[in-house]
Amino acid sequence: MENASVRAARLDFCALALFACALLLSAGCGHHPLTDYRALVKAGMSSSAIEQLKKLDTSDAETVQLVSAKEAGISDETCIALVSAAHQFHRPFTSVDSVNSLAGAGFGEPEILEIARLDKLDTVSEDAVTLRLIGLSDPTVQMLLQRHLHDQPTLSSGEIARLKNVGLTESQVLERINQGMTDEQAEKEVKTREKARNHFGTGFTRIRGRLPR
C-alpha cells in the first residue's frame, strides 16, 4: 500500500498537471488574463470602463488601439462598444484608424458604432470621409452612407467628386444615383463633360479680314 507521503505527492502532481492544462486551454482560446491596462488609465479611461474591458478579455494589442481612440476624444462607452462589436465577429478590434478618421470628419459616435456593428469600419470609412470632404449636405451624406452600409447600389465617393468637379449640382448627382447610374457610366459622363469643356474653353477666335501691314 502507498504511504501518505506518496499519495500526497501524487495528488500534488495531478493538481499541477490540471493547472498546466488549464493554462494551455486558456492560451489556446485566446484569453488575455495578463493584459496591461496602465496606458488606458493614463489616457483617462475610468476604472469601471477598464473592468468592463477585462470582462471582454481585451488584449494588449487592443488596448493600444483604444489608447489611440481615447487620444482622439472617443468616449469610454464607445471604446467598450467597439471592442464588443469586433468580438461579435470573432476577431480583435483593429480599426482605430478608421474610427479616428470618421470622428475627425465629423461623424458622431452613434454613427461610428452603427458602422462597427455591421463590421464595415474598414470598408466604408474612406468613402464616408470623402463624402464629407466633397462638401455634400448632411442629409445627402447620411443617405449615401446608408446605401453603402446596406449594400444598395450607389456611386463611389470618388465618382461623385468627379461629377461635381465637372459642374453637376448635388441634386443632379442624386438624380443619377436614384436612376441607378454606375461608376462606369459616371466616368463616361465625366469624360464627355471634360471634353466639351476643353473644346469650348481652349478654342481659337478666327480673325477675319486682312492684317495691317
Phi and psi in degrees as a GROMACS rama.xvg file:
@    title "Ramachandran Plot"
@    xaxis  label "Phi"
@    yaxis  label "Psi"
@TYPE xy
-73.3161  140.216  GLU-2
-81.4839  172.461  ASN-3
-63.4034  -37.2942  ALA-4
-67.2918  -37.5522  SER-5
-66.9756  -43.9845  VAL-6
-62.1244  -40.0327  ARG-7
-64.7931  -40.851  ALA-8
-64.9362  -40.0012  ALA-9
-65.2634  -40.7974  ARG-10
-64.6175  -39.8072  LEU-11
-62.8483  -41.2911  ASP-12
-63.1058  -43.0892  PHE-13
-63.4636  -40.1793  CYS-14
-64.08  -42.5557  ALA-15
-64.0386  -39.9568  LEU-16
-63.4062  -43.2814  ALA-17
-63.5719  -39.2471  LEU-18
-64.5575  -42.3365  PHE-19
-63.2805  -40.8162  ALA-20
-63.3797  -39.8959  CYS-21
-63.0945  -40.6379  ALA-22
-64.0053  -42.0915  LEU-23
-63.8877  -42.6522  LEU-24
-64.4723  -39.0272  LEU-25
-62.6071  -44.3999  SER-26
-65.941  -39.3964  ALA-27
-65.9813  -28.1656  GLY-28
-88.1725  1.91018  CYS-29
82.4892  22.6537  GLY-30
-76.5373  151.368  HIS-31
-132.741  69.3617  HIS-32
-70.1148  -16.6357  PRO-33
-109.629  22.0809  LEU-34
-58.0445  136.75  THR-35
-94.1177  114.596  ASP-36
-100.291  7.22706  TYR-37
-62.5153  -35.4568  ARG-38
-64.2475  -34.0927  ALA-39
-69.9626  -37.3403  LEU-40
-61.0178  -44.8139  VAL-41
-63.6101  -32.3256  LYS-42
-78.0509  -4.81439  ALA-43
103.131  10.6932  GLY-44
-76.8314  140.516  MET-45
-73.5368  159.012  SER-46
-66.4164  -34.6185  SER-47
-67.0955  -36.6309  SER-48
-66.571  -39.8129  ALA-49
-64.9631  -37.1123  ILE-50
-62.2056  -37.6394  GLU-51
-68.0606  -36.6344  GLN-52
-65.6329  -35.5298  LEU-53
-62.6694  -39.5647  LYS-54
-66.1328  -26.5858  LYS-55
-84.7508  -0.412286  LEU-56
59.8605  47.07  ASP-57
-66.891  138.34  THR-58
-91.278  169.155  SER-59
-60.4219  -41.6985  ASP-60
-62.0975  -37.4493  ALA-61
-70.2132  -35.0307  GLU-62
-64.97  -34.0237  THR-63
-61.2159  -43.2688  VAL-64
-60.9327  -43.0874  GLN-65
-69.8001  -33.1092  LEU-66
-60.1822  -43.7027  VAL-67
-61.7031  -41.3746  SER-68
-63.8172  -43.1677  ALA-69
-62.4552  -41.0372  LYS-70
-65.5599  -24.2798  GLU-71
-87.4136  0.285423  ALA-72
95.4684  11.273  GLY-73
-74.0868  137.15  ILE-74
-72.0082  160.653  SER-75
-57.146  -45.7272  ASP-76
-60.0606  -41.5602  GLU-77
-70.7415  -37.1524  THR-78
-58.1374  -46.352  CYS-79
-62.2625  -44.7546  ILE-80
-64.4465  -33.9706  ALA-81
-65.9875  -43.6194  LEU-82
-63.9365  -44.7995  VAL-83
-60.7265  -41.9499  SER-84
-63.5089  -42.4803  ALA-85
-63.504  -41.9204  ALA-86
-65.8102  -27.0587  HIS-87
-62.4736  -26.4481  GLN-88
-99.2839  15.4417  PHE-89
60.9884  43.0945  HIS-90
-149.749  160.722  ARG-91
-75.2723  161.94  PRO-92
-79.101  118.391  PHE-93
-133.887  14.4643  THR-94
-108.615  33.1374  SER-95
-64.9774  -33.0017  VAL-96
-62.3695  -41.4012  ASP-97
-65.7822  -42.0343  SER-98
-60.5867  -48.1323  VAL-99
-66.0221  -35.8139  ASN-100
-64.9261  -43.99  SER-101
-63.3355  -44.9562  LEU-102
-62.4676  -41.2466  ALA-103
-64.9826  -26.6124  GLY-104
-87.4591  2.31364  ALA-105
98.5031  8.01874  GLY-106
-78.5845  137.097  PHE-107
-77.698  164.071  GLY-108
-62.3439  -37.11  GLU-109
-60.6121  -37.7805  PRO-110
-67.2455  -41.4815  GLU-111
-62.8204  -41.7614  ILE-112
-67.6102  -35.1805  LEU-113
-59.9235  -43.4751  GLU-114
-65.4353  -42.3529  ILE-115
-63.162  -39.685  ALA-116
-71.9469  -13.7805  ARG-117
-98.5881  4.71036  LEU-118
59.3341  42.4504  ASP-119
-127.055  20.8758  LYS-120
-57.1528  -47.1651  LEU-121
-82.5062  -14.069  ASP-122
-99.181  -21.7392  THR-123
-109.952  -24.5717  VAL-124
-59.3532  -41.1479  SER-125
-63.1232  -46.1603  GLU-126
-62.5993  -42.0674  ASP-127
-63.1461  -43.7152  ALA-128
-64.7343  -41.9283  VAL-129
-62.5184  -38.9005  THR-130
-58.6942  -37.8658  LEU-131
-66.3249  -44.514  ARG-132
-66.8927  -28.3688  LEU-133
-63.1398  -29.0748  ILE-134
97.9089  21.4542  GLY-135
-71.8908  156.174  LEU-136
-68.4269  157.16  SER-137
-57.0169  -45.5429  ASP-138
-59.636  -37.9813  PRO-139
-68.7729  -42.2265  THR-140
-59.985  -44.2281  VAL-141
-63.9138  -42.3361  GLN-142
-63.4069  -45.1985  MET-143
-67.6742  -37.745  LEU-144
-62.5866  -42.3261  LEU-145
-63.5581  -37.5085  GLN-146
-63.7125  -41.625  ARG-147
-63.1792  -44.3776  HIS-148
-65.7658  -32.7364  LEU-149
-106.893  20.972  HIS-150
55.8897  35.1419  ASP-151
-88.7301  145.919  GLN-152
-61.6527  133.138  PRO-153
-159.391  168.245  THR-154
-80.9624  148.753  LEU-155
-69.5794  156.591  SER-156
-62.3917  -32.6515  SER-157
-62.7937  -43.1178  GLY-158
-70.9596  -34.9429  GLU-159
-61.4767  -42.9866  ILE-160
-61.8916  -40.7666  ALA-161
-67.8078  -39.1731  ARG-162
-63.0737  -40.2488  LEU-163
-67.2767  -35.4982  LYS-164
-66.3589  -25.098  ASN-165
-97.4722  13.3049  VAL-166
111.269  -2.53717  GLY-167
-75.3397  143.115  LEU-168
-82.3731  168.6  THR-169
-59.0731  -42.9479  GLU-170
-65.1847  -36.403  SER-171
-66.8158  -38.5712  GLN-172
-62.9122  -43.6525  VAL-173
-63.4454  -37.6245  LEU-174
-58.5968  -44.4  GLU-175
-67.0296  -38.7399  ARG-176
-63.0502  -45.4268  ILE-177
-65.8317  -24.6844  ASN-178
-84.5112  -3.51827  GLN-179
90.4463  21.5583  GLY-180
-59.19  135.941  MET-181
-95.5387  168.4  THR-182
-59.8226  -38.1891  ASP-183
-64.4103  -42.0052  GLU-184
-67.2389  -38.1527  GLN-185
-63.2598  -40.8294  ALA-186
-63.0527  -39.0653  GLU-187
-63.1674  -43.1287  LYS-188
-65.7929  -39.6308  GLU-189
-58.5832  -47.4996  VAL-190
-65.3547  -38.5207  LYS-191
-63.0293  -44.5542  THR-192
-69.1182  -37.4294  ARG-193
-64.3452  -40.6238  GLU-194
-64.2256  -43.5778  LYS-195
-65.4184  -40.5409  ALA-196
-65.0843  -42.4012  ARG-197
-66.0944  -36.439  ASN-198
-65.7241  -46.2212  HIS-199
-81.6713  -20.923  PHE-200
-88.1516  -17.729  GLY-201
-122.447  14.2093  THR-202
-70.4588  152.477  GLY-203
-95.2245  143.998  PHE-204
-89.9254  123.645  THR-205
-77.2191  130.507  ARG-206
-92.3938  120.377  ILE-207
-95.5823  153.814  ARG-208
92.2487  175.555  GLY-209
-85.8876  141.891  ARG-210
-75.1065  142.887  LEU-211
-66.0719  147.073  PRO-212
